[in-house]
């Protein structure tokens, strides 16, 4: 963790990469050549389209710029500031395949740049790259603060120590090395996101497009909450409470900036991906475990506001007690997950002494019952108050989210005893659970 190496067979170049929190460190070991090149490519990304980009040659060892794109995040800008350990002999900027020489600043949508060297055998060229989502100045400050020197080995060692510290939050004693590798690889994956989003001085770009400052906490991004509320955030509450606390403060800040808690946030963009309002269980779970160093009243206000929107079938859910299949995509999954989120709000209301809210959200938490069909023992979609026919519990249909009725018919985590009861008792429930597996 914190180090990667690859040999580029075509060019006989060895690449080594390491990182600090907000900066990357590149190490290239070149063969003997009169024309060795390093490239910067701002055109190619993952599932996004470049809106604007910029490359600026400050001098023969320093380059900066940015890449603004539209993709999963509708407006996503990454600024960079790069320093080269060896001055380049020449450079060129490529815009729409047109090579432009001697220009120091170019904006465009298809930018690349090349930097030419004459290298000796096994010559090392280092590049340090700071990144920021706020500004060029932020990228520069991040780099100069976190990697002020040119020791690749020191940064690599520090990254290794940081990851070892993180992975040591759980200690496994097992003589089977393969099992330990599997476990710690999974734990490593668990800590890859959410990502740090604020600069070293606390500045970050908010959901409102303005620059804010995180005071007393680290701002995070990439809250894929449908993916993480079930297990990842509960894990954080147990082994890394401070980080989870910062993530909750991040969620509340995003509420301040946008008016709603995030559903699936990326680089201060609400992507609207997936279902539910699962910032709620992340906050409630932490509160119930004693992680409370955040604005609890504001968090509660934010949770209630998320539950009272008229989007994504919530208006039907509130009025009818379920979401009709013809009114909203993924109607069964949304109904079940809203019911769970509402139960979480009810528990928070109870803990804070809001008795009327507790009663109201406790009733909404029972709405899962309205889509249960006792004749099949499955949750099913409804249209015009009737079950949709034909019904195939194995089918991944428009009424379920990346799943089918078999899988979602066990999603009542807040009332397992109630689910057992409507399925006909413990023995029938156990048998159905075995059938699922």
C-alpha positions in Angstrom: 0.0 0.0 0.0 1.3 3.4 -0.9 3.7 2.2 -3.6 3.3 0.9 -7.2 5.9 -0.1 -9.7 5.7 -1.2 -13.4 8.1 -1.8 -16.2 7.1 -0.2 -19.5 8.4 -2.9 -21.8 8.0 -0.9 -25.1 10.3 1.9 -23.9 12.4 0.1 -21.3 11.4 2.6 -18.6 10.8 1.6 -15.0 8.1 3.5 -13.2 7.7 3.8 -9.4 4.9 5.7 -7.8 4.1 6.8 -4.2 2.0 9.4 -2.5 1.2 11.6 0.4 -2.4 12.6 1.2 -2.7 15.3 -1.5 0.4 14.8 -3.7 1.9 12.1 -5.9 5.6 11.3 -6.4 6.7 9.8 -9.7 10.0 8.1 -10.3 11.1 7.3 -13.9 14.2 5.3 -14.6 15.1 5.8 -18.2 17.4 3.9 -20.6 20.2 5.7 -22.5 18.4 7.8 -25.2 18.8 11.1 -27.0 15.0 11.5 -26.9 13.3 10.5 -23.7 9.8 11.9 -23.1 7.4 12.5 -20.2 3.8 13.2 -21.2 0.9 15.0 -19.5 -2.5 14.0 -20.8 -5.5 16.1 -19.8 -7.8 14.7 -22.4 -8.4 11.1 -21.3 -10.4 10.4 -18.2 -13.0 7.8 -17.0 -16.5 8.2 -18.3 -16.3 12.0 -18.5 -16.0 14.8 -21.1 -13.5 17.7 -20.8 -15.2 21.0 -20.5 -12.0 23.0 -20.2 -8.4 22.4 -19.4 -5.2 24.4 -19.1 -1.4 23.7 -19.2 1.0 26.4 -18.1 4.8 26.1 -18.4 6.2 28.2 -15.6 9.8 27.3 -16.3 11.8 24.3 -17.4 11.2 22.4 -14.1 7.6 23.6 -13.2 4.2 23.0 -14.9 0.7 23.7 -13.6 -2.8 23.5 -14.9 -6.2 22.1 -14.4 -8.8 19.7 -15.9 -12.5 20.5 -15.7 -14.9 17.8 -16.8 -18.5 16.8 -17.0 -19.3 13.1 -16.2 -20.6 11.3 -13.2 -19.8 14.6 -11.4 -21.4 17.3 -13.6 -18.7 19.8 -12.8 -15.4 18.4 -11.6 -12.2 20.4 -11.6 -8.8 19.1 -10.5 -5.9 21.5 -10.3 -2.3 20.4 -10.4 1.2 21.8 -9.7 4.1 19.7 -10.9 7.9 20.0 -10.3 10.5 18.1 -12.3 13.9 17.1 -10.7 15.7 17.7 -14.0 15.1 20.6 -16.4 13.6 19.5 -19.7 15.4 20.4 -22.9 12.3 21.3 -24.8 8.6 20.9 -24.6 5.4 21.2 -26.8 1.7 21.4 -26.1 -0.7 19.4 -28.2 -4.2 20.8 -28.8 -6.5 18.8 -31.0 -3.4 17.0 -32.4 -1.8 20.3 -33.4 1.7 20.6 -31.9 2.3 24.1 -30.5 5.8 25.0 -29.5 7.0 28.0 -27.4 3.6 28.8 -26.1 3.6 28.8 -22.3 -0.1 28.9 -21.6 -2.8 27.1 -23.5 -6.5 26.4 -22.7 -8.5 23.8 -24.6 -10.5 20.6 -24.4 -8.0 18.1 -25.9 -4.7 19.2 -24.3 -1.5 17.1 -23.8 2.1 18.2 -23.3 5.4 16.5 -23.8 8.8 17.2 -22.2 12.0 16.1 -23.9 15.2 14.9 -22.3 18.5 13.3 -23.2 19.0 10.5 -20.7 21.9 8.3 -19.6 21.5 4.6 -18.8 19.4 4.1 -15.7 19.0 7.9 -15.2 16.3 8.8 -12.7 13.9 11.7 -13.2 11.5 12.6 -10.4 8.2 14.5 -10.6 6.2 15.7 -7.7 2.5 16.6 -8.4 0.3 18.3 -5.9 -3.5 18.3 -6.6 -6.4 20.4 -5.4 -10.0 20.9 -6.1 -9.9 24.6 -5.1 -7.2 26.4 -7.1 -3.7 26.3 -8.6 -2.4 27.9 -5.4 -4.0 25.1 -3.4 -2.3 22.5 -5.5 1.0 24.2 -5.0 0.6 24.6 -1.3 -0.5 21.0 -0.9 2.7 19.8 -2.7 5.1 22.1 -0.9 3.6 21.3 2.5 3.5 17.6 2.1 6.5 16.9 -0.1 9.0 19.8 0.3 12.0 17.6 -0.4 13.1 15.2 -3.2 13.5 12.0 -1.2 11.2 9.4 -3.0 12.3 6.8 -0.4 11.2 9.0 2.5 7.7 9.5 1.0 7.4 5.8 0.2 8.4 4.9 3.7 6.0 7.4 5.2 3.1 6.1 3.0 3.9 2.5 4.1 3.9 3.6 7.8 0.7 5.4 7.4 -1.0 2.4 5.8 0.5 0.1 8.4 -0.9 2.2 11.1 -4.4 2.2 9.5 -4.4 -1.5 8.8 -3.2 -2.2 12.4 -6.5 -0.9 13.7 -7.5 -4.6 13.5 -4.9 -7.2 14.5 -5.3 -10.7 13.2 -3.4 -13.6 14.7 -3.3 -16.5 12.2 -0.5 -18.7 11.1 -2.2 -19.0 7.7 -0.5 -16.2 5.7 -2.9 -16.5 2.8 -5.9 -15.8 5.1 -4.1 -12.8 6.5 -3.4 -11.4 3.0 -7.0 -11.8 2.1 -8.2 -10.1 5.2 -5.8 -7.1 5.1 -6.3 -6.7 1.3 -10.1 -6.3 2.1 -9.4 -3.9 4.9 -7.1 -1.9 2.6 -10.0 -1.7 0.1 -12.3 -0.5 2.9 -10.1 2.5 3.5 -9.9 3.7 -0.1 -12.9 5.9 0.1 -14.4 8.3 1.0 -11.5 10.5 -0.1 -9.9 13.5 1.6 -11.2 16.6 -0.3 -9.9 19.6 1.6 -6.5 21.2 1.1 -3.8 21.4 3.8 -5.2 24.8 4.9 -8.8 23.3 5.1 -10.1 24.9 2.0 -12.5 23.0 -0.3 -15.0 23.6 -3.0 -18.6 23.3 -1.7 -21.8 21.9 -3.1 -22.7 25.5 -3.9 -19.6 26.0 -6.0 -18.0 28.4 -3.5 -14.8 28.0 -1.6 -15.3 27.0 2.1 -12.9 26.1 4.9 -13.3 23.0 7.1 -12.6 24.2 10.6 -11.5 21.5 13.0 -12.2 18.6 10.7 -11.1 17.1 7.3 -13.6 17.4 4.5 -14.3 14.2 2.6 -15.9 13.3 -0.8 -17.2 10.2 -2.6 -20.1 9.3 -0.4 -21.6 6.4 -2.3 -23.9 5.9 0.5 -26.1 3.1 -0.8 -22.9 1.1 -1.1 -21.5 2.0 2.3 -24.2 2.6 4.9 -24.7 -1.1 5.6 -21.2 -2.1 6.6 -18.4 0.4 5.8 -19.6 3.2 8.0 -20.5 0.9 10.9 -17.0 -0.5 10.6 -15.5 3.1 10.8 -17.6 3.7 14.0 -15.8 0.8 15.6 -12.2 1.1 14.5 -11.8 4.7 13.4 -14.3 6.9 15.1 -12.5 10.2 14.5 -12.5 9.6 10.7 -16.2 8.7 10.9 -16.9 11.9 12.9 -15.2 14.0 10.2 -17.3 12.2 7.5 -20.5 13.1 9.4 -19.3 16.7 9.7 -18.7 16.6 6.0 -22.2 15.4 5.3 -23.7 18.2 7.5 -21.5 20.8 5.7 -22.9 19.5 2.4 -26.4 20.0 3.8 -25.5 23.6 4.7 -24.3 24.2 1.1 -27.0 22.4 -0.8 -30.0 22.2 1.4 -30.1 18.4 1.5 -28.0 15.6 2.8 -26.1 13.8 0.1 -27.5 10.7 -1.6 -24.4 9.9 -3.8 -21.9 12.8 -3.6 -18.8 13.1 -5.8 -16.5 16.1 -5.8 -19.2 18.3 -4.3 -21.7 17.2 -7.0 -24.9 15.4 -6.1 -25.0 12.6 -8.7 -28.4 11.3 -7.7 -27.2 7.8 -8.1 -28.8 4.9 -6.3 -31.7 5.1 -3.8 -32.7 6.0 -0.3 -31.4 8.9 1.9 -28.7 6.9 3.5 -26.8 9.8 5.1 -29.4 9.2 7.8 -28.3 5.7 9.1 -24.6 6.8 8.9 -25.4 9.7 11.3 -27.8 7.8 13.5 -25.5 4.8 13.9 -22.6 7.0 15.0 -24.8 8.9 17.4 -26.1 5.8 19.0 -22.5 4.6 19.5 -21.5 7.8 21.3 -19.9 9.6 18.4 -21.6 13.0 19.0 -19.0 15.7 18.4 -21.1 17.3 15.6 -24.1 19.6 15.4 -26.7 17.1 16.4 -29.7 19.4 16.1 -28.7 20.5 12.6 -28.1 16.8 11.6 -31.6 16.0 12.9 -33.1 18.9 10.9 -31.2 17.7 7.8 -32.5 14.1 8.2 -36.1 15.2 8.5 -35.8 17.5 5.5 -34.4 14.6 3.4 -37.4 12.5 4.3 -39.9 15.1 3.3 -38.9 15.7 -0.4 -41.3 15.1 -3.3 -38.7 13.3 -5.5 -37.8 9.7 -6.1 -41.2 8.5 -5.2 -41.2 9.9 -1.7 -44.5 11.8 -2.2 -46.3 8.5 -3.1 -44.5 6.7 -0.3 -45.8 9.3 2.3 -49.3 9.5 0.8 -50.0 5.8 0.0 -47.6 3.9 2.3 -45.7 2.5 -0.6 -44.5 3.4 -4.1 -46.6 2.2 -7.0 -44.7 0.4 -9.7 -46.0 2.7 -12.5 -45.2 5.8 -10.5 -41.5 5.3 -9.9 -38.6 3.1 -11.0 -37.3 0.6 -8.4 -40.5 1.0 -6.4 -40.1 -2.0 -4.1 -36.4 -1.3 -3.2 -37.1 2.3 -2.6 -40.1 1.6 -0.3 -38.1 -0.9 1.8 -35.1 1.4 2.1 -37.1 4.5 2.9 -38.8 2.5 5.7 -35.4 1.6 7.2 -34.2 5.2 7.0 -37.4 6.4 8.6 -36.9 3.9 11.5 -33.4 5.4 12.0 -35.0 8.9 12.2 -37.5 7.6 14.7 -34.7 6.3 16.9 -32.9 9.6 16.8 -36.2 11.4 17.6 -36.7 9.1 20.6 -33.2 9.7 21.8 -33.6 13.5 21.5 -37.1 13.5 23.1 -39.1 14.4 20.0 -42.0 12.2 20.8 -44.4 13.2 18.0 -41.6 12.7 15.4 -40.9 9.4 17.0 -44.5 8.2 16.6 -44.7 9.6 13.0 -41.5 8.0 11.8 -42.2 4.7 13.6 -45.4 4.5 11.5 -43.5 5.2 8.3 -41.0 2.5 9.3 -43.8 -0.1 9.0 -44.6 0.8 5.4 -42.6 -2.2 4.3 -45.7 -4.2 5.3 -47.7 -2.7 2.4 -45.7 -4.5 -0.2 -45.5 -7.9 1.4 -47.6 -10.7 -0.2 -48.2 -13.5 2.3 -49.4 -15.8 -0.4 -45.9 -15.9 -1.9 -43.8 -14.7 1.1 -42.1 -12.1 -1.1 -42.1 -8.3 -1.3 -43.8 -7.5 -4.6 -44.5 -4.5 -6.8 -48.1 -3.1 -6.9 -50.0 -1.1 -9.5 -53.4 0.3 -8.9 -53.4 -1.3 -5.5 -53.0 -4.8 -7.0 -50.0 -7.2 -7.3 -48.4 -7.1 -10.7 -48.7 -10.3 -12.7 -46.9 -12.4 -13.7 -44.5 -12.5 -10.8 -41.1 -14.1 -10.9 -39.0 -13.7 -7.7 -35.8 -14.4 -9.7 -36.3 -11.6 -12.1 -34.2 -8.4 -11.8 -37.0 -6.1 -12.9 -37.5 -2.3 -12.9 -39.0 -2.6 -9.4 -35.7 -3.7 -7.7 -32.3 -2.1 -7.4 -29.5 -4.3 -8.7 -31.4 -7.3 -7.1 -34.6 -9.3 -7.2 -37.4 -10.2 -4.9 -35.5 -13.1 -3.3 -32.7 -10.7 -2.2 -34.9 -7.7 -1.2 -37.4 -9.8 0.7 -34.9 -10.0 3.6 -34.3 -6.3 3.7 -36.1 -5.2 6.9 -33.0 -4.8 9.1 -35.0 -2.6 11.6 -37.7 -5.2 12.3 -36.4 -8.7 11.8 -38.9 -10.1 14.3 -41.7 -8.4 12.4 -40.4 -10.0 9.2 -40.2 -13.4 10.8 -43.8 -13.0 11.9 -45.3 -12.1 8.5 -43.3 -14.9 6.9 -45.1 -17.4 9.1 -42.8 -17.8 12.1 -39.3 -18.8 12.9 -39.3 -22.2 11.2 -40.6 -20.9 7.9 -38.3 -17.9 8.0 -35.3 -20.2 8.6 -36.3 -22.5 5.7 -36.7 -19.5 3.4 -33.4 -18.1 4.4 -31.8 -21.5 3.6 -33.6 -21.4 0.2 -32.1 -18.0 -0.5 -28.6 -19.4 0.0 
